Amino acid sequence: MTKLQKIEESVAALSDSELKQFAAWFAELQWERWDSRLEADIEAGRLDAMAEEALADLDAGRSRPL
């Protein structure tokens, strides 16, 4: 049995209350990892071109308020 299969089996065996707690924990973990990846991309300059394009569109009047 793989690690993933063991996890799936364990999660399936949780009570409703435990599943709710697990889901909240897992959602938080996903956001933390996403934030870390985004911060790394920002620090590495991988978003600079998109930011420059957005600012150029703003300067050229090709945007509107949300």
Predicted model as a PDB file, atoms N, CA, C, CB and O in Angstrom, pLDDT in the B-factor column:
MODEL        1                                                                  
ATOM      1  N   MET A   1       0.848  -1.175   0.000  1.00 93.00           N  
ATOM      2  CA  MET A   1       0.000   0.000   0.000  1.00 93.00           C  
ATOM      3  C   MET A   1       0.894   1.239   0.000  1.00 93.00           C  
ATOM      4  CB  MET A   1      -0.965  -0.002   1.224  1.00 93.00           C  
ATOM      5  O   MET A   1       1.854   1.335   0.764  1.00 93.00           O  
ATOM      6  N   THR A   2       0.551   2.182  -0.877  1.00 98.00           N  
ATOM      7  CA  THR A   2       1.358   3.406  -0.958  1.00 98.00           C  
ATOM      8  C   THR A   2       1.017   4.346   0.192  1.00 98.00           C  
ATOM      9  CB  THR A   2       1.136   4.117  -2.309  1.00 98.00           C  
ATOM     10  O   THR A   2       0.020   4.175   0.894  1.00 98.00           O  
ATOM     11  N   LYS A   3       1.876   5.339   0.356  1.00 98.00           N  
ATOM     12  CA  LYS A   3       1.638   6.342   1.404  1.00 98.00           C  
ATOM     13  C   LYS A   3       0.306   7.044   1.158  1.00 98.00           C  
ATOM     14  CB  LYS A   3       2.796   7.379   1.450  1.00 98.00           C  
ATOM     15  O   LYS A   3      -0.461   7.276   2.092  1.00 98.00           O  
ATOM     16  N   LEU A   4       0.033   7.383  -0.106  1.00 97.00           N  
ATOM     17  CA  LEU A   4      -1.212   8.063  -0.432  1.00 97.00           C  
ATOM     18  C   LEU A   4      -2.421   7.179  -0.128  1.00 97.00           C  
ATOM     19  CB  LEU A   4      -1.217   8.477  -1.903  1.00 97.00           C  
ATOM     20  O   LEU A   4      -3.424   7.665   0.396  1.00 97.00           O  
ATOM     21  N   GLN A   5      -2.339   5.920  -0.442  1.00 98.00           N  
ATOM     22  CA  GLN A   5      -3.442   5.007  -0.144  1.00 98.00           C  
ATOM     23  C   GLN A   5      -3.690   4.914   1.363  1.00 98.00           C  
ATOM     24  CB  GLN A   5      -3.149   3.611  -0.718  1.00 98.00           C  
ATOM     25  O   GLN A   5      -4.837   4.862   1.806  1.00 98.00           O  
ATOM     26  N   LYS A   6      -2.617   4.893   2.142  1.00 97.00           N  
ATOM     27  CA  LYS A   6      -2.753   4.867   3.598  1.00 97.00           C  
ATOM     28  C   LYS A   6      -3.445   6.133   4.107  1.00 97.00           C  
ATOM     29  CB  LYS A   6      -1.374   4.714   4.261  1.00 97.00           C  
ATOM     30  O   LYS A   6      -4.302   6.071   4.990  1.00 97.00           O  
ATOM     31  N   ILE A   7      -3.064   7.278   3.541  1.00 97.00           N  
ATOM     32  CA  ILE A   7      -3.678   8.541   3.942  1.00 97.00           C  
ATOM     33  C   ILE A   7      -5.161   8.541   3.576  1.00 97.00           C  
ATOM     34  CB  ILE A   7      -2.956   9.736   3.278  1.00 97.00           C  
ATOM     35  O   ILE A   7      -6.007   8.924   4.384  1.00 97.00           O  
ATOM     36  N   GLU A   8      -5.470   8.108   2.349  1.00 98.00           N  
ATOM     37  CA  GLU A   8      -6.863   8.068   1.915  1.00 98.00           C  
ATOM     38  C   GLU A   8      -7.692   7.177   2.835  1.00 98.00           C  
ATOM     39  CB  GLU A   8      -6.960   7.570   0.468  1.00 98.00           C  
ATOM     40  O   GLU A   8      -8.809   7.534   3.209  1.00 98.00           O  
ATOM     41  N   GLU A   9      -7.152   6.039   3.192  1.00 98.00           N  
ATOM     42  CA  GLU A   9      -7.845   5.109   4.084  1.00 98.00           C  
ATOM     43  C   GLU A   9      -8.068   5.743   5.458  1.00 98.00           C  
ATOM     44  CB  GLU A   9      -7.043   3.799   4.225  1.00 98.00           C  
ATOM     45  O   GLU A   9      -9.144   5.618   6.043  1.00 98.00           O  
ATOM     46  N   SER A  10      -7.049   6.416   5.957  1.00 98.00           N  
ATOM     47  CA  SER A  10      -7.164   7.058   7.267  1.00 98.00           C  
ATOM     48  C   SER A  10      -8.189   8.190   7.250  1.00 98.00           C  
ATOM     49  CB  SER A  10      -5.804   7.592   7.712  1.00 98.00           C  
ATOM     50  O   SER A  10      -8.979   8.335   8.182  1.00 98.00           O  
ATOM     51  N   VAL A  11      -8.171   8.984   6.192  1.00 98.00           N  
ATOM     52  CA  VAL A  11      -9.115  10.095   6.092  1.00 98.00           C  
ATOM     53  C   VAL A  11     -10.539   9.565   5.973  1.00 98.00           C  
ATOM     54  CB  VAL A  11      -8.774  10.995   4.885  1.00 98.00           C  
ATOM     55  O   VAL A  11     -11.457  10.111   6.586  1.00 98.00           O  
ATOM     56  N   ALA A  12     -10.726   8.519   5.201  1.00 98.00           N  
ATOM     57  CA  ALA A  12     -12.062   7.933   5.036  1.00 98.00           C  
ATOM     58  C   ALA A  12     -12.614   7.399   6.359  1.00 98.00           C  
ATOM     59  CB  ALA A  12     -12.020   6.806   4.000  1.00 98.00           C  
ATOM     60  O   ALA A  12     -13.830   7.314   6.532  1.00 98.00           O  
ATOM     61  N   ALA A  13     -11.743   7.044   7.278  1.00 98.00           N  
ATOM     62  CA  ALA A  13     -12.173   6.475   8.560  1.00 98.00           C  
ATOM     63  C   ALA A  13     -12.457   7.540   9.623  1.00 98.00           C  
ATOM     64  CB  ALA A  13     -11.115   5.521   9.074  1.00 98.00           C  
ATOM     65  O   ALA A  13     -12.897   7.202  10.721  1.00 98.00           O  
ATOM     66  N   LEU A  14     -12.218   8.805   9.321  1.00 98.00           N  
ATOM     67  CA  LEU A  14     -12.441   9.872  10.300  1.00 98.00           C  
ATOM     68  C   LEU A  14     -13.927  10.061  10.561  1.00 98.00           C  
ATOM     69  CB  LEU A  14     -11.818  11.188   9.816  1.00 98.00           C  
ATOM     70  O   LEU A  14     -14.765   9.848   9.685  1.00 98.00           O  
ATOM     71  N   SER A  15     -14.229  10.465  11.783  1.00 98.00           N  
ATOM     72  CA  SER A  15     -15.611  10.845  12.110  1.00 98.00           C  
ATOM     73  C   SER A  15     -15.917  12.172  11.422  1.00 98.00           C  
ATOM     74  CB  SER A  15     -15.826  10.955  13.668  1.00 98.00           C  
ATOM     75  O   SER A  15     -15.007  12.831  10.919  1.00 98.00           O  
ATOM     76  N   ASP A  16     -17.170  12.564  11.396  1.00 98.00           N  
ATOM     77  CA  ASP A  16     -17.539  13.842  10.785  1.00 98.00           C  
ATOM     78  C   ASP A  16     -16.802  15.006  11.436  1.00 98.00           C  
ATOM     79  CB  ASP A  16     -19.046  14.062  10.884  1.00 98.00           C  
ATOM     80  O   ASP A  16     -16.323  15.908  10.748  1.00 98.00           O  
ATOM     81  N   SER A  17     -16.713  14.983  12.746  1.00 98.00           N  
ATOM     82  CA  SER A  17     -16.025  16.049  13.469  1.00 98.00           C  
ATOM     83  C   SER A  17     -14.538  16.078  13.130  1.00 98.00           C  
ATOM     84  CB  SER A  17     -16.216  15.877  14.974  1.00 98.00           C  
ATOM     85  O   SER A  17     -13.965  17.141  12.887  1.00 98.00           O  
ATOM     86  N   GLU A  18     -13.928  14.911  13.118  1.00 98.00           N  
ATOM     87  CA  GLU A  18     -12.499  14.833  12.785  1.00 98.00           C  
ATOM     88  C   GLU A  18     -12.253  15.246  11.342  1.00 98.00           C  
ATOM     89  CB  GLU A  18     -11.967  13.411  13.020  1.00 98.00           C  
ATOM     90  O   GLU A  18     -11.255  15.904  11.045  1.00 98.00           O  
ATOM     91  N   LEU A  19     -13.152  14.867  10.447  1.00 98.00           N  
ATOM     92  CA  LEU A  19     -13.002  15.237   9.038  1.00 98.00           C  
ATOM     93  C   LEU A  19     -13.085  16.747   8.873  1.00 98.00           C  
ATOM     94  CB  LEU A  19     -14.076  14.548   8.177  1.00 98.00           C  
ATOM     95  O   LEU A  19     -12.343  17.327   8.080  1.00 98.00           O  
ATOM     96  N   LYS A  20     -13.973  17.379   9.607  1.00 98.00           N  
ATOM     97  CA  LYS A  20     -14.093  18.836   9.557  1.00 98.00           C  
ATOM     98  C   LYS A  20     -12.798  19.490  10.026  1.00 98.00           C  
ATOM     99  CB  LYS A  20     -15.278  19.314  10.420  1.00 98.00           C  
ATOM    100  O   LYS A  20     -12.317  20.435   9.402  1.00 98.00           O  
ATOM    101  N   GLN A  21     -12.235  18.990  11.120  1.00 98.00           N  
ATOM    102  CA  GLN A  21     -10.964  19.528  11.629  1.00 98.00           C  
ATOM    103  C   GLN A  21      -9.838  19.283  10.632  1.00 98.00           C  
ATOM    104  CB  GLN A  21     -10.611  18.894  12.992  1.00 98.00           C  
ATOM    105  O   GLN A  21      -9.011  20.166  10.401  1.00 98.00           O  
ATOM    106  N   PHE A  22      -9.801  18.103  10.046  1.00 98.00           N  
ATOM    107  CA  PHE A  22      -8.767  17.777   9.063  1.00 98.00           C  
ATOM    108  C   PHE A  22      -8.887  18.686   7.843  1.00 98.00           C  
ATOM    109  CB  PHE A  22      -8.867  16.298   8.641  1.00 98.00           C  
ATOM    110  O   PHE A  22      -7.882  19.190   7.342  1.00 98.00           O  
ATOM    111  N   ALA A  23     -10.110  18.895   7.367  1.00 98.00           N  
ATOM    112  CA  ALA A  23     -10.323  19.733   6.191  1.00 98.00           C  
ATOM    113  C   ALA A  23      -9.846  21.155   6.443  1.00 98.00           C  
ATOM    114  CB  ALA A  23     -11.800  19.737   5.797  1.00 98.00           C  
ATOM    115  O   ALA A  23      -9.235  21.767   5.567  1.00 98.00           O  
ATOM    116  N   ALA A  24     -10.116  21.685   7.628  1.00 98.00           N  
ATOM    117  CA  ALA A  24      -9.658  23.037   7.965  1.00 98.00           C  
ATOM    118  C   ALA A  24      -8.133  23.086   8.006  1.00 98.00           C  
ATOM    119  CB  ALA A  24     -10.245  23.489   9.323  1.00 98.00           C  
ATOM    120  O   ALA A  24      -7.523  24.021   7.487  1.00 98.00           O  
ATOM    121  N   TRP A  25      -7.528  22.088   8.617  1.00 98.00           N  
ATOM    122  CA  TRP A  25      -6.059  22.041   8.682  1.00 98.00           C  
ATOM    123  C   TRP A  25      -5.466  21.937   7.282  1.00 98.00           C  
ATOM    124  CB  TRP A  25      -5.588  20.850   9.549  1.00 98.00           C  
ATOM    125  O   TRP A  25      -4.497  22.625   6.962  1.00 98.00           O  
ATOM    126  N   PHE A  26      -6.047  21.077   6.451  1.00 98.00           N  
ATOM    127  CA  PHE A  26      -5.513  20.865   5.110  1.00 98.00           C  
ATOM    128  C   PHE A  26      -5.654  22.118   4.247  1.00 98.00           C  
ATOM    129  CB  PHE A  26      -6.220  19.689   4.443  1.00 98.00           C  
ATOM    130  O   PHE A  26      -4.747  22.449   3.484  1.00 98.00           O  
ATOM    131  N   ALA A  27      -6.773  22.809   4.363  1.00 98.00           N  
ATOM    132  CA  ALA A  27      -6.964  24.048   3.614  1.00 98.00           C  
ATOM    133  C   ALA A  27      -5.915  25.085   4.021  1.00 98.00           C  
ATOM    134  CB  ALA A  27      -8.385  24.604   3.842  1.00 98.00           C  
ATOM    135  O   ALA A  27      -5.354  25.773   3.168  1.00 98.00           O  
ATOM    136  N   GLU A  28      -5.658  25.192   5.303  1.00 98.00           N  
ATOM    137  CA  GLU A  28      -4.641  26.130   5.784  1.00 98.00           C  
ATOM    138  C   GLU A  28      -3.253  25.751   5.250  1.00 98.00           C  
ATOM    139  CB  GLU A  28      -4.627  26.162   7.329  1.00 98.00           C  
ATOM    140  O   GLU A  28      -2.484  26.619   4.838  1.00 98.00           O  
ATOM    141  N   LEU A  29      -2.946  24.466   5.260  1.00 98.00           N  
ATOM    142  CA  LEU A  29      -1.668  23.992   4.725  1.00 98.00           C  
ATOM    143  C   LEU A  29      -1.522  24.368   3.250  1.00 98.00           C  
ATOM    144  CB  LEU A  29      -1.545  22.466   4.899  1.00 98.00           C  
ATOM    145  O   LEU A  29      -0.461  24.824   2.824  1.00 98.00           O  
ATOM    146  N   GLN A  30      -2.580  24.178   2.480  1.00 98.00           N  
ATOM    147  CA  GLN A  30      -2.524  24.524   1.060  1.00 98.00           C  
ATOM    148  C   GLN A  30      -2.276  26.012   0.870  1.00 98.00           C  
ATOM    149  CB  GLN A  30      -3.819  24.114   0.357  1.00 98.00           C  
ATOM    150  O   GLN A  30      -1.459  26.391   0.031  1.00 98.00           O  
ATOM    151  N   TRP A  31      -2.963  26.869   1.629  1.00 98.00           N  
ATOM    152  CA  TRP A  31      -2.748  28.314   1.517  1.00 98.00           C  
ATOM    153  C   TRP A  31      -1.329  28.697   1.914  1.00 98.00           C  
ATOM    154  CB  TRP A  31      -3.752  29.071   2.386  1.00 98.00           C  
ATOM    155  O   TRP A  31      -0.714  29.549   1.273  1.00 98.00           O  
ATOM    156  N   GLU A  32      -0.809  28.075   2.963  1.00 98.00           N  
ATOM    157  CA  GLU A  32       0.568  28.375   3.389  1.00 98.00           C  
ATOM    158  C   GLU A  32       1.563  28.020   2.295  1.00 98.00           C  
ATOM    159  CB  GLU A  32       0.915  27.612   4.681  1.00 98.00           C  
ATOM    160  O   GLU A  32       2.492  28.782   2.028  1.00 98.00           O  
ATOM    161  N   ARG A  33       1.376  26.876   1.666  1.00 98.00           N  
ATOM    162  CA  ARG A  33       2.289  26.475   0.579  1.00 98.00           C  
ATOM    163  C   ARG A  33       2.148  27.385  -0.626  1.00 98.00           C  
ATOM    164  CB  ARG A  33       2.025  25.026   0.163  1.00 98.00           C  
ATOM    165  O   ARG A  33       3.142  27.738  -1.262  1.00 98.00           O  
ATOM    166  N   TRP A  34       0.906  27.771  -0.947  1.00 98.00           N  
ATOM    167  CA  TRP A  34       0.683  28.683  -2.071  1.00 98.00           C  
ATOM    168  C   TRP A  34       1.356  30.022  -1.792  1.00 98.00           C  
ATOM    169  CB  TRP A  34      -0.832  28.882  -2.329  1.00 98.00           C  
ATOM    170  O   TRP A  34       2.017  30.584  -2.666  1.00 98.00           O  
ATOM    171  N   ASP A  35       1.186  30.531  -0.574  1.00 98.00           N  
ATOM    172  CA  ASP A  35       1.838  31.796  -0.192  1.00 98.00           C  
ATOM    173  C   ASP A  35       3.354  31.701  -0.327  1.00 98.00           C  
ATOM    174  CB  ASP A  35       1.468  32.177   1.251  1.00 98.00           C  
ATOM    175  O   ASP A  35       3.997  32.627  -0.822  1.00 98.00           O  
ATOM    176  N   SER A  36       3.923  30.579   0.114  1.00 98.00           N  
ATOM    177  CA  SER A  36       5.373  30.389   0.029  1.00 98.00           C  
ATOM    178  C   SER A  36       5.837  30.383  -1.423  1.00 98.00           C  
ATOM    179  CB  SER A  36       5.785  29.081   0.720  1.00 98.00           C  
ATOM    180  O   SER A  36       6.855  30.991  -1.753  1.00 98.00           O  
ATOM    181  N   ARG A  37       5.098  29.701  -2.287  1.00 98.00           N  
ATOM    182  CA  ARG A  37       5.467  29.671  -3.710  1.00 98.00           C  
ATOM    183  C   ARG A  37       5.349  31.054  -4.327  1.00 98.00           C  
ATOM    184  CB  ARG A  37       4.583  28.676  -4.480  1.00 98.00           C  
ATOM    185  O   ARG A  37       6.204  31.457  -5.116  1.00 98.00           O  
ATOM    186  N   LEU A  38       4.296  31.785  -3.974  1.00 97.00           N  
ATOM    187  CA  LEU A  38       4.112  33.130  -4.511  1.00 97.00           C  
ATOM    188  C   LEU A  38       5.249  34.047  -4.053  1.00 97.00           C  
ATOM    189  CB  LEU A  38       2.746  33.705  -4.075  1.00 97.00           C  
ATOM    190  O   LEU A  38       5.795  34.803  -4.856  1.00 97.00           O  
ATOM    191  N   GLU A  39       5.604  33.985  -2.780  1.00 98.00           N  
ATOM    192  CA  GLU A  39       6.703  34.797  -2.272  1.00 98.00           C  
ATOM    193  C   GLU A  39       8.009  34.464  -2.985  1.00 98.00           C  
ATOM    194  CB  GLU A  39       6.860  34.594  -0.768  1.00 98.00           C  
ATOM    195  O   GLU A  39       8.780  35.363  -3.321  1.00 98.00           O  
ATOM    196  N   ALA A  40       8.258  33.183  -3.216  1.00 98.00           N  
ATOM    197  CA  ALA A  40       9.473  32.769  -3.926  1.00 98.00           C  
ATOM    198  C   ALA A  40       9.462  33.292  -5.361  1.00 98.00           C  
ATOM    199  CB  ALA A  40       9.606  31.230  -3.921  1.00 98.00           C  
ATOM    200  O   ALA A  40      10.491  33.738  -5.869  1.00 98.00           O  
ATOM    201  N   ASP A  41       8.312  33.238  -6.007  1.00 98.00           N  
ATOM    202  CA  ASP A  41       8.207  33.753  -7.378  1.00 98.00           C  
ATOM    203  C   ASP A  41       8.442  35.256  -7.419  1.00 98.00           C  
ATOM    204  CB  ASP A  41       6.833  33.423  -7.972  1.00 98.00           C  
ATOM    205  O   ASP A  41       9.101  35.760  -8.328  1.00 98.00           O  
ATOM    206  N   ILE A  42       7.906  35.968  -6.439  1.00 97.00           N  
ATOM    207  CA  ILE A  42       8.107  37.417  -6.374  1.00 97.00           C  
ATOM    208  C   ILE A  42       9.586  37.737  -6.172  1.00 97.00           C  
ATOM    209  CB  ILE A  42       7.264  38.035  -5.234  1.00 97.00           C  
ATOM    210  O   ILE A  42      10.146  38.579  -6.874  1.00 97.00           O  
ATOM    211  N   GLU A  43      10.214  37.062  -5.210  1.00 97.00           N  
ATOM    212  CA  GLU A  43      11.634  37.305  -4.928  1.00 97.00           C  
ATOM    213  C   GLU A  43      12.517  36.966  -6.124  1.00 97.00           C  
ATOM    214  CB  GLU A  43      12.076  36.492  -3.717  1.00 97.00           C  
ATOM    215  O   GLU A  43      13.547  37.606  -6.335  1.00 97.00           O  
ATOM    216  N   ALA A  44      12.123  35.967  -6.904  1.00 98.00           N  
ATOM    217  CA  ALA A  44      12.916  35.552  -8.062  1.00 98.00           C  
ATOM    218  C   ALA A  44      12.630  36.412  -9.290  1.00 98.00           C  
ATOM    219  CB  ALA A  44      12.643  34.091  -8.383  1.00 98.00           C  
ATOM    220  O   ALA A  44      13.277  36.261 -10.326  1.00 98.00           O  
ATOM    221  N   GLY A  45      11.659  37.312  -9.168  1.00 97.00           N  
ATOM    222  CA  GLY A  45      11.355  38.204 -10.287  1.00 97.00           C  
ATOM    223  C   GLY A  45      10.482  37.589 -11.357  1.00 97.00           C  
ATOM    224  O   GLY A  45      10.335  38.158 -12.439  1.00 97.00           O  
ATOM    225  N   ARG A  46       9.896  36.428 -11.074  1.00 97.00           N  
ATOM    226  CA  ARG A  46       9.089  35.754 -12.089  1.00 97.00           C  
ATOM    227  C   ARG A  46       7.765  36.463 -12.391  1.00 97.00           C  
ATOM    228  CB  ARG A  46       8.808  34.346 -11.648  1.00 97.00           C  
ATOM    229  O   ARG A  46       7.097  36.134 -13.372  1.00 97.00           O  
ATOM    230  N   LEU A  47       7.388  37.421 -11.565  1.00 97.00           N  
ATOM    231  CA  LEU A  47       6.142  38.149 -11.795  1.00 97.00           C  
ATOM    232  C   LEU A  47       6.380  39.574 -12.293  1.00 97.00           C  
ATOM    233  CB  LEU A  47       5.326  38.185 -10.522  1.00 97.00           C  
ATOM    234  O   LEU A  47       5.428  40.315 -12.538  1.00 97.00           O  
ATOM    235  N   ASP A  48       7.623  39.949 -12.438  1.00 98.00           N  
ATOM    236  CA  ASP A  48       7.956  41.314 -12.829  1.00 98.00           C  
ATOM    237  C   ASP A  48       7.352  41.693 -14.175  1.00 98.00           C  
ATOM    238  CB  ASP A  48       9.456  41.485 -12.878  1.00 98.00           C  
ATOM    239  O   ASP A  48       6.822  42.794 -14.319  1.00 98.00           O  
ATOM    240  N   ALA A  49       7.420  40.805 -15.160  1.00 97.00           N  
ATOM    241  CA  ALA A  49       6.906  41.126 -16.492  1.00 97.00           C  
ATOM    242  C   ALA A  49       5.400  41.374 -16.438  1.00 97.00           C  
ATOM    243  CB  ALA A  49       7.224  39.987 -17.485  1.00 97.00           C  
ATOM    244  O   ALA A  49       4.901  42.292 -17.089  1.00 97.00           O  
ATOM    245  N   MET A  50       4.681  40.574 -15.677  1.00 96.00           N  
ATOM    246  CA  MET A  50       3.232  40.778 -15.561  1.00 96.00           C  
ATOM    247  C   MET A  50       2.929  42.098 -14.865  1.00 96.00           C  
ATOM    248  CB  MET A  50       2.579  39.614 -14.793  1.00 96.00           C  
ATOM    249  O   MET A  50       2.007  42.812 -15.261  1.00 96.00           O  
ATOM    250  N   ALA A  51       3.692  42.423 -13.838  1.00 95.00           N  
ATOM    251  CA  ALA A  51       3.481  43.685 -13.132  1.00 95.00           C  
ATOM    252  C   ALA A  51       3.755  44.877 -14.053  1.00 95.00           C  
ATOM    253  CB  ALA A  51       4.380  43.759 -11.885  1.00 95.00           C  
ATOM    254  O   ALA A  51       3.010  45.857 -14.055  1.00 95.00           O  
ATOM    255  N   GLU A  52       4.821  44.780 -14.825  1.00 97.00           N  
ATOM    256  CA  GLU A  52       5.157  45.862 -15.757  1.00 97.00           C  
ATOM    257  C   GLU A  52       4.064  46.022 -16.807  1.00 97.00           C  
ATOM    258  CB  GLU A  52       6.513  45.590 -16.440  1.00 97.00           C  
ATOM    259  O   GLU A  52       3.708  47.145 -17.167  1.00 97.00           O  
ATOM    260  N   GLU A  53       3.534  44.914 -17.297  1.00 97.00           N  
ATOM    261  CA  GLU A  53       2.463  44.961 -18.284  1.00 97.00           C  
ATOM    262  C   GLU A  53       1.203  45.598 -17.687  1.00 97.00           C  
ATOM    263  CB  GLU A  53       2.154  43.546 -18.802  1.00 97.00           C  
ATOM    264  O   GLU A  53       0.552  46.416 -18.337  1.00 97.00           O  
ATOM    265  N   ALA A  54       0.870  45.226 -16.471  1.00 94.00           N  
ATOM    266  CA  ALA A  54      -0.308  45.794 -15.810  1.00 94.00           C  
ATOM    267  C   ALA A  54      -0.140  47.292 -15.595  1.00 94.00           C  
ATOM    268  CB  ALA A  54      -0.562  45.094 -14.467  1.00 94.00           C  
ATOM    269  O   ALA A  54      -1.080  48.057 -15.812  1.00 94.00           O  
ATOM    270  N   LEU A  55       1.040  47.715 -15.173  1.00 95.00           N  
ATOM    271  CA  LEU A  55       1.284  49.142 -14.973  1.00 95.00           C  
ATOM    272  C   LEU A  55       1.245  49.905 -16.293  1.00 95.00           C  
ATOM    273  CB  LEU A  55       2.631  49.357 -14.286  1.00 95.00           C  
ATOM    274  O   LEU A  55       0.753  51.031 -16.345  1.00 95.00           O  
ATOM    275  N   ALA A  56       1.757  49.302 -17.349  1.00 96.00           N  
ATOM    276  CA  ALA A  56       1.703  49.940 -18.664  1.00 96.00           C  
ATOM    277  C   ALA A  56       0.258  50.084 -19.119  1.00 96.00           C  
ATOM    278  CB  ALA A  56       2.513  49.132 -19.699  1.00 96.00           C  
ATOM    279  O   ALA A  56      -0.114  51.120 -19.669  1.00 96.00           O  
ATOM    280  N   ASP A  57      -0.559  49.066 -18.901  1.00 96.00           N  
ATOM    281  CA  ASP A  57      -1.986  49.146 -19.245  1.00 96.00           C  
ATOM    282  C   ASP A  57      -2.666  50.241 -18.437  1.00 96.00           C  
ATOM    283  CB  ASP A  57      -2.687  47.791 -19.000  1.00 96.00           C  
ATOM    284  O   ASP A  57      -3.496  50.974 -18.974  1.00 96.00           O  
ATOM    285  N   LEU A  58      -2.336  50.363 -17.175  1.00 94.00           N  
ATOM    286  CA  LEU A  58      -2.906  51.404 -16.335  1.00 94.00           C  
ATOM    287  C   LEU A  58      -2.514  52.785 -16.848  1.00 94.00           C  
ATOM    288  CB  LEU A  58      -2.454  51.227 -14.884  1.00 94.00           C  
ATOM    289  O   LEU A  58      -3.360  53.670 -16.978  1.00 94.00           O  
ATOM    290  N   ASP A  59      -1.227  52.964 -17.139  1.00 95.00           N  
ATOM    291  CA  ASP A  59      -0.733  54.247 -17.650  1.00 95.00           C  
ATOM    292  C   ASP A  59      -1.376  54.608 -18.986  1.00 95.00           C  
ATOM    293  CB  ASP A  59       0.787  54.203 -17.804  1.00 95.00           C  
ATOM    294  O   ASP A  59      -1.612  55.784 -19.267  1.00 95.00           O  
ATOM    295  N   ALA A  60      -1.663  53.592 -19.815  1.00 97.00           N  
ATOM    296  CA  ALA A  60      -2.241  53.831 -21.141  1.00 97.00           C  
ATOM    297  C   ALA A  60      -3.763  53.940 -21.088  1.00 97.00           C  
ATOM    298  CB  ALA A  60      -1.837  52.713 -22.097  1.00 97.00           C  
ATOM    299  O   ALA A  60      -4.399  54.100 -22.131  1.00 97.00           O  
ATOM    300  N   GLY A  61      -4.351  53.859 -19.923  1.00 95.00           N  
ATOM    301  CA  GLY A  61      -5.789  53.984 -19.802  1.00 95.00           C  
ATOM    302  C   GLY A  61      -6.557  52.734 -20.207  1.00 95.00           C  
ATOM    303  O   GLY A  61      -7.755  52.805 -20.480  1.00 95.00           O  
ATOM    304  N   ARG A  62      -5.882  51.595 -20.248  1.00 96.00           N  
ATOM    305  CA  ARG A  62      -6.540  50.346 -20.643  1.00 96.00           C  
ATOM    306  C   ARG A  62      -6.991  49.537 -19.421  1.00 96.00           C  
ATOM    307  CB  ARG A  62      -5.593  49.502 -21.510  1.00 96.00           C  
ATOM    308  O   ARG A  62      -6.907  48.309 -19.405  1.00 96.00           O  
ATOM    309  N   SER A  63      -7.466  50.247 -18.412  1.00 91.00           N  
ATOM    310  CA  SER A  63      -7.967  49.569 -17.218  1.00 91.00           C  
ATOM    311  C   SER A  63      -9.178  50.347 -16.710  1.00 91.00           C  
ATOM    312  CB  SER A  63      -6.854  49.457 -16.110  1.00 91.00           C  
ATOM    313  O   SER A  63      -9.457  51.462 -17.150  1.00 91.00           O  
ATOM    314  N   ARG A  64      -9.871  49.735 -15.791  1.00 89.00           N  
ATOM    315  CA  ARG A  64     -11.030  50.386 -15.190  1.00 89.00           C  
ATOM    316  C   ARG A  64     -11.109  49.996 -13.734  1.00 89.00           C  
ATOM    317  CB  ARG A  64     -12.335  50.011 -15.929  1.00 89.00           C  
ATOM    318  O   ARG A  64     -10.596  48.948 -13.343  1.00 89.00           O  
ATOM    319  N   PRO A  65     -11.738  50.818 -12.932  1.00 85.00           N  
ATOM    320  CA  PRO A  65     -11.862  50.501 -11.499  1.00 85.00           C  
ATOM    321  C   PRO A  65     -12.687  49.224 -11.289  1.00 85.00           C  
ATOM    322  CB  PRO A  65     -12.512  51.685 -10.739  1.00 85.00           C  
ATOM    323  O   PRO A  65     -13.596  48.922 -12.063  1.00 85.00           O  
ATOM    324  N   LEU A  66     -12.363  48.512 -10.266  1.00 87.00           N  
ATOM    325  CA  LEU A  66     -13.135  47.311  -9.940  1.00 87.00           C  
ATOM    326  C   LEU A  66     -14.428  47.670  -9.265  1.00 87.00           C  
ATOM    327  CB  LEU A  66     -12.333  46.377  -9.052  1.00 87.00           C  
ATOM    328  O   LEU A  66     -15.210  46.785  -8.917  1.00 87.00           O  
TER     329      LEU A  66                                                      
ENDMDL                                                                          
END                                                                             
